Amino acid sequence: MNSILRTSVNNGICALHNPAGLHVGNFKWIQGQWKFKAVGYGPSGQVMPGYGPLTDRHNTTFDQLDEALIRAAFFKEE
């Protein structure tokens, strides 16, 4: 099982990658909880906040960054 959480981008931000390794968003520490911010990419590679394959999960919150819980909530095992 590959890790879907990547090391911190900076203080209070942690990148999320799908099981294939593609960046799909970030978790941000906001008001005492981790809030997911979806990220997509346009045709020429431009970052599109709030878009991408996990748009429907944008603003989902977690008390802690538990990889098993995040994987179960965001990705279906194949």
Chimera marker file (.cmm) of the C-alpha trace (Angstrom):
<marker_set name="trace">
<marker id="1" x="0.000" y="0.000" z="0.000" r="1" g="1" b="0" radius="0.5"/>
<marker id="2" x="1.505" y="3.302" z="-1.082" r="1" g="1" b="0" radius="0.5"/>
<marker id="3" x="1.323" y="6.312" z="1.208" r="1" g="1" b="0" radius="0.5"/>
<marker id="4" x="-1.225" y="8.889" z="0.042" r="1" g="1" b="0" radius="0.5"/>
<marker id="5" x="-0.110" y="11.604" z="2.442" r="1" g="1" b="0" radius="0.5"/>
<marker id="6" x="3.053" y="13.414" z="1.609" r="1" g="1" b="0" radius="0.5"/>
<marker id="7" x="5.297" y="15.357" z="3.911" r="1" g="1" b="0" radius="0.5"/>
<marker id="8" x="4.274" y="18.826" z="4.871" r="1" g="1" b="0" radius="0.5"/>
<marker id="9" x="4.258" y="21.428" z="2.134" r="1" g="1" b="0" radius="0.5"/>
<marker id="10" x="4.864" y="24.022" z="4.830" r="1" g="1" b="0" radius="0.5"/>
<marker id="11" x="3.695" y="24.689" z="8.376" r="1" g="1" b="0" radius="0.5"/>
<marker id="12" x="0.041" y="23.628" z="8.624" r="1" g="1" b="0" radius="0.5"/>
<marker id="13" x="-0.300" y="22.203" z="5.093" r="1" g="1" b="0" radius="0.5"/>
<marker id="14" x="0.061" y="18.578" z="4.017" r="1" g="1" b="0" radius="0.5"/>
<marker id="15" x="-0.316" y="17.383" z="0.415" r="1" g="1" b="0" radius="0.5"/>
<marker id="16" x="-2.653" y="14.524" z="-0.528" r="1" g="1" b="0" radius="0.5"/>
<marker id="17" x="-1.900" y="12.233" z="-3.464" r="1" g="1" b="0" radius="0.5"/>
<marker id="18" x="-4.192" y="9.556" z="-4.841" r="1" g="1" b="0" radius="0.5"/>
<marker id="19" x="-3.035" y="5.914" z="-4.815" r="1" g="1" b="0" radius="0.5"/>
<marker id="20" x="-1.551" y="6.435" z="-8.312" r="1" g="1" b="0" radius="0.5"/>
<marker id="21" x="0.634" y="9.250" z="-6.932" r="1" g="1" b="0" radius="0.5"/>
<marker id="22" x="-1.179" y="12.237" z="-8.460" r="1" g="1" b="0" radius="0.5"/>
<marker id="23" x="-1.580" y="15.381" z="-6.348" r="1" g="1" b="0" radius="0.5"/>
<marker id="24" x="-5.322" y="15.834" z="-5.663" r="1" g="1" b="0" radius="0.5"/>
<marker id="25" x="-5.341" y="18.391" z="-2.862" r="1" g="1" b="0" radius="0.5"/>
<marker id="26" x="-3.997" y="19.613" z="0.438" r="1" g="1" b="0" radius="0.5"/>
<marker id="27" x="-4.975" y="19.438" z="4.064" r="1" g="1" b="0" radius="0.5"/>
<marker id="28" x="-4.783" y="22.766" z="5.864" r="1" g="1" b="0" radius="0.5"/>
<marker id="29" x="-4.812" y="23.225" z="9.631" r="1" g="1" b="0" radius="0.5"/>
<marker id="30" x="-7.689" y="25.683" z="10.142" r="1" g="1" b="0" radius="0.5"/>
<marker id="31" x="-9.266" y="26.527" z="13.499" r="1" g="1" b="0" radius="0.5"/>
<marker id="32" x="-8.149" y="23.336" z="15.225" r="1" g="1" b="0" radius="0.5"/>
<marker id="33" x="-8.963" y="20.850" z="12.470" r="1" g="1" b="0" radius="0.5"/>
<marker id="34" x="-7.538" y="19.566" z="9.197" r="1" g="1" b="0" radius="0.5"/>
<marker id="35" x="-9.620" y="20.803" z="6.264" r="1" g="1" b="0" radius="0.5"/>
<marker id="36" x="-9.252" y="19.256" z="2.822" r="1" g="1" b="0" radius="0.5"/>
<marker id="37" x="-8.799" y="21.610" z="-0.120" r="1" g="1" b="0" radius="0.5"/>
<marker id="38" x="-9.262" y="19.904" z="-3.493" r="1" g="1" b="0" radius="0.5"/>
<marker id="39" x="-6.893" y="20.775" z="-6.325" r="1" g="1" b="0" radius="0.5"/>
<marker id="40" x="-7.225" y="20.091" z="-10.017" r="1" g="1" b="0" radius="0.5"/>
<marker id="41" x="-5.117" y="20.984" z="-13.004" r="1" g="1" b="0" radius="0.5"/>
<marker id="42" x="-6.216" y="22.657" z="-16.231" r="1" g="1" b="0" radius="0.5"/>
<marker id="43" x="-5.280" y="21.623" z="-19.766" r="1" g="1" b="0" radius="0.5"/>
<marker id="44" x="-2.067" y="23.641" z="-19.711" r="1" g="1" b="0" radius="0.5"/>
<marker id="45" x="-1.132" y="22.533" z="-16.195" r="1" g="1" b="0" radius="0.5"/>
<marker id="46" x="-2.494" y="25.526" z="-14.296" r="1" g="1" b="0" radius="0.5"/>
<marker id="47" x="-3.568" y="24.851" z="-10.708" r="1" g="1" b="0" radius="0.5"/>
<marker id="48" x="-7.338" y="25.014" z="-10.218" r="1" g="1" b="0" radius="0.5"/>
<marker id="49" x="-8.232" y="25.263" z="-6.502" r="1" g="1" b="0" radius="0.5"/>
<marker id="50" x="-11.485" y="23.521" z="-5.591" r="1" g="1" b="0" radius="0.5"/>
<marker id="51" x="-11.439" y="21.298" z="-8.685" r="1" g="1" b="0" radius="0.5"/>
<marker id="52" x="-10.092" y="17.871" z="-9.565" r="1" g="1" b="0" radius="0.5"/>
<marker id="53" x="-11.219" y="14.314" z="-8.869" r="1" g="1" b="0" radius="0.5"/>
<marker id="54" x="-12.028" y="15.040" z="-5.208" r="1" g="1" b="0" radius="0.5"/>
<marker id="55" x="-14.077" y="18.218" z="-5.729" r="1" g="1" b="0" radius="0.5"/>
<marker id="56" x="-16.989" y="16.582" z="-3.903" r="1" g="1" b="0" radius="0.5"/>
<marker id="57" x="-14.739" y="16.183" z="-0.835" r="1" g="1" b="0" radius="0.5"/>
<marker id="58" x="-13.612" y="19.853" z="-0.771" r="1" g="1" b="0" radius="0.5"/>
<marker id="59" x="-13.801" y="21.215" z="2.812" r="1" g="1" b="0" radius="0.5"/>
<marker id="60" x="-14.094" y="17.764" z="4.429" r="1" g="1" b="0" radius="0.5"/>
<marker id="61" x="-12.609" y="17.985" z="7.929" r="1" g="1" b="0" radius="0.5"/>
<marker id="62" x="-10.607" y="15.584" z="10.086" r="1" g="1" b="0" radius="0.5"/>
<marker id="63" x="-9.475" y="15.870" z="13.705" r="1" g="1" b="0" radius="0.5"/>
<marker id="64" x="-6.159" y="14.267" z="12.777" r="1" g="1" b="0" radius="0.5"/>
<marker id="65" x="-4.380" y="13.155" z="9.629" r="1" g="1" b="0" radius="0.5"/>
<marker id="66" x="-5.007" y="9.427" z="9.920" r="1" g="1" b="0" radius="0.5"/>
<marker id="67" x="-4.079" y="7.853" z="6.593" r="1" g="1" b="0" radius="0.5"/>
<marker id="68" x="-6.423" y="4.862" z="7.013" r="1" g="1" b="0" radius="0.5"/>
<marker id="69" x="-9.420" y="7.124" z="7.685" r="1" g="1" b="0" radius="0.5"/>
<marker id="70" x="-8.566" y="9.427" z="4.795" r="1" g="1" b="0" radius="0.5"/>
<marker id="71" x="-8.050" y="6.511" z="2.418" r="1" g="1" b="0" radius="0.5"/>
<marker id="72" x="-11.429" y="5.017" z="3.424" r="1" g="1" b="0" radius="0.5"/>
<marker id="73" x="-13.230" y="8.358" z="3.073" r="1" g="1" b="0" radius="0.5"/>
<marker id="74" x="-11.687" y="9.469" z="-0.226" r="1" g="1" b="0" radius="0.5"/>
<marker id="75" x="-10.549" y="6.401" z="-2.183" r="1" g="1" b="0" radius="0.5"/>
<marker id="76" x="-12.218" y="3.102" z="-2.972" r="1" g="1" b="0" radius="0.5"/>
<marker id="77" x="-9.831" y="0.187" z="-2.767" r="1" g="1" b="0" radius="0.5"/>
<marker id="78" x="-9.567" y="-1.742" z="-6.004" r="1" g="1" b="0" radius="0.5"/>
<link id1="1" id2="2" r="1" g="1" b="0" radius="0.2"/>
<link id1="2" id2="3" r="1" g="1" b="0" radius="0.2"/>
<link id1="3" id2="4" r="1" g="1" b="0" radius="0.2"/>
<link id1="4" id2="5" r="1" g="1" b="0" radius="0.2"/>
<link id1="5" id2="6" r="1" g="1" b="0" radius="0.2"/>
<link id1="6" id2="7" r="1" g="1" b="0" radius="0.2"/>
<link id1="7" id2="8" r="1" g="1" b="0" radius="0.2"/>
<link id1="8" id2="9" r="1" g="1" b="0" radius="0.2"/>
<link id1="9" id2="10" r="1" g="1" b="0" radius="0.2"/>
<link id1="10" id2="11" r="1" g="1" b="0" radius="0.2"/>
<link id1="11" id2="12" r="1" g="1" b="0" radius="0.2"/>
<link id1="12" id2="13" r="1" g="1" b="0" radius="0.2"/>
<link id1="13" id2="14" r="1" g="1" b="0" radius="0.2"/>
<link id1="14" id2="15" r="1" g="1" b="0" radius="0.2"/>
<link id1="15" id2="16" r="1" g="1" b="0" radius="0.2"/>
<link id1="16" id2="17" r="1" g="1" b="0" radius="0.2"/>
<link id1="17" id2="18" r="1" g="1" b="0" radius="0.2"/>
<link id1="18" id2="19" r="1" g="1" b="0" radius="0.2"/>
<link id1="19" id2="20" r="1" g="1" b="0" radius="0.2"/>
<link id1="20" id2="21" r="1" g="1" b="0" radius="0.2"/>
<link id1="21" id2="22" r="1" g="1" b="0" radius="0.2"/>
<link id1="22" id2="23" r="1" g="1" b="0" radius="0.2"/>
<link id1="23" id2="24" r="1" g="1" b="0" radius="0.2"/>
<link id1="24" id2="25" r="1" g="1" b="0" radius="0.2"/>
<link id1="25" id2="26" r="1" g="1" b="0" radius="0.2"/>
<link id1="26" id2="27" r="1" g="1" b="0" radius="0.2"/>
<link id1="27" id2="28" r="1" g="1" b="0" radius="0.2"/>
<link id1="28" id2="29" r="1" g="1" b="0" radius="0.2"/>
<link id1="29" id2="30" r="1" g="1" b="0" radius="0.2"/>
<link id1="30" id2="31" r="1" g="1" b="0" radius="0.2"/>
<link id1="31" id2="32" r="1" g="1" b="0" radius="0.2"/>
<link id1="32" id2="33" r="1" g="1" b="0" radius="0.2"/>
<link id1="33" id2="34" r="1" g="1" b="0" radius="0.2"/>
<link id1="34" id2="35" r="1" g="1" b="0" radius="0.2"/>
<link id1="35" id2="36" r="1" g="1" b="0" radius="0.2"/>
<link id1="36" id2="37" r="1" g="1" b="0" radius="0.2"/>
<link id1="37" id2="38" r="1" g="1" b="0" radius="0.2"/>
<link id1="38" id2="39" r="1" g="1" b="0" radius="0.2"/>
<link id1="39" id2="40" r="1" g="1" b="0" radius="0.2"/>
<link id1="40" id2="41" r="1" g="1" b="0" radius="0.2"/>
<link id1="41" id2="42" r="1" g="1" b="0" radius="0.2"/>
<link id1="42" id2="43" r="1" g="1" b="0" radius="0.2"/>
<link id1="43" id2="44" r="1" g="1" b="0" radius="0.2"/>
<link id1="44" id2="45" r="1" g="1" b="0" radius="0.2"/>
<link id1="45" id2="46" r="1" g="1" b="0" radius="0.2"/>
<link id1="46" id2="47" r="1" g="1" b="0" radius="0.2"/>
<link id1="47" id2="48" r="1" g="1" b="0" radius="0.2"/>
<link id1="48" id2="49" r="1" g="1" b="0" radius="0.2"/>
<link id1="49" id2="50" r="1" g="1" b="0" radius="0.2"/>
<link id1="50" id2="51" r="1" g="1" b="0" radius="0.2"/>
<link id1="51" id2="52" r="1" g="1" b="0" radius="0.2"/>
<link id1="52" id2="53" r="1" g="1" b="0" radius="0.2"/>
<link id1="53" id2="54" r="1" g="1" b="0" radius="0.2"/>
<link id1="54" id2="55" r="1" g="1" b="0" radius="0.2"/>
<link id1="55" id2="56" r="1" g="1" b="0" radius="0.2"/>
<link id1="56" id2="57" r="1" g="1" b="0" radius="0.2"/>
<link id1="57" id2="58" r="1" g="1" b="0" radius="0.2"/>
<link id1="58" id2="59" r="1" g="1" b="0" radius="0.2"/>
<link id1="59" id2="60" r="1" g="1" b="0" radius="0.2"/>
<link id1="60" id2="61" r="1" g="1" b="0" radius="0.2"/>
<link id1="61" id2="62" r="1" g="1" b="0" radius="0.2"/>
<link id1="62" id2="63" r="1" g="1" b="0" radius="0.2"/>
<link id1="63" id2="64" r="1" g="1" b="0" radius="0.2"/>
<link id1="64" id2="65" r="1" g="1" b="0" radius="0.2"/>
<link id1="65" id2="66" r="1" g="1" b="0" radius="0.2"/>
<link id1="66" id2="67" r="1" g="1" b="0" radius="0.2"/>
<link id1="67" id2="68" r="1" g="1" b="0" radius="0.2"/>
<link id1="68" id2="69" r="1" g="1" b="0" radius="0.2"/>
<link id1="69" id2="70" r="1" g="1" b="0" radius="0.2"/>
<link id1="70" id2="71" r="1" g="1" b="0" radius="0.2"/>
<link id1="71" id2="72" r="1" g="1" b="0" radius="0.2"/>
<link id1="72" id2="73" r="1" g="1" b="0" radius="0.2"/>
<link id1="73" id2="74" r="1" g="1" b="0" radius="0.2"/>
<link id1="74" id2="75" r="1" g="1" b="0" radius="0.2"/>
<link id1="75" id2="76" r="1" g="1" b="0" radius="0.2"/>
<link id1="76" id2="77" r="1" g="1" b="0" radius="0.2"/>
<link id1="77" id2="78" r="1" g="1" b="0" radius="0.2"/>
</marker_set>
